[in-house]
Amino acid sequence: MKNSQQSSPDSLYELIRLVRPLYKTLEASVAQELERTGISVSQRAVLEQLLDHGPITVPAIGRQLMLPRQFIQKIANELFEQELIRRRENAAHKRSVLLELTGKGEAAIAGIKEREAEVMLPIAAALDSDDLAITRTVMTEIIRAFNAHNLASAKKVET
């Protein structure tokens, strides 16, 4: 991402410092909305991955959410017990089953997303669409740059 005016590390740090309060605020809002559903924030995240990607493995969900496979497996087991997901054979990998939404799971995540859209509508209406697009681009670039840095640092440690 190139621009005509170079940003300072302090400006980037100020932006990054807003991420945690934003995340915690969003998490609290989602948790509050989920209270009456019996679905946790983590379960909601897994259901959304299945909605977005269709049948997918536990390790793939873990990579998407940047969470350990073991944690995703625990959440998947809970969702399975609630009959929100089912397991099916994975032709590409015999030991790693695919998870997919059940009809009950599809209805649950669809209802959650509808209620969230109602909450987001007035917030989105107050924001400029170009500003949101720029913010998405900036956030995506920050994630890409730090992932590249982390990968390079990990390779240095290995050698």
Protein Blocks (a to p, Z undefined) as FASTA:
>chain_A
ZZfbdcdfklmmmmmmmmmmmmmmmmmmmmmmmmmnopafklmmmmmmmmmnopadfklm
mmmnopafklmmmmmmmmmmnopaccdddfklmklccddddfklmmmmmmmmmmmmmmmm
mmmmmpcfklmmmmmmmmmmmmmmmmmmmmmmmmmmmZZ
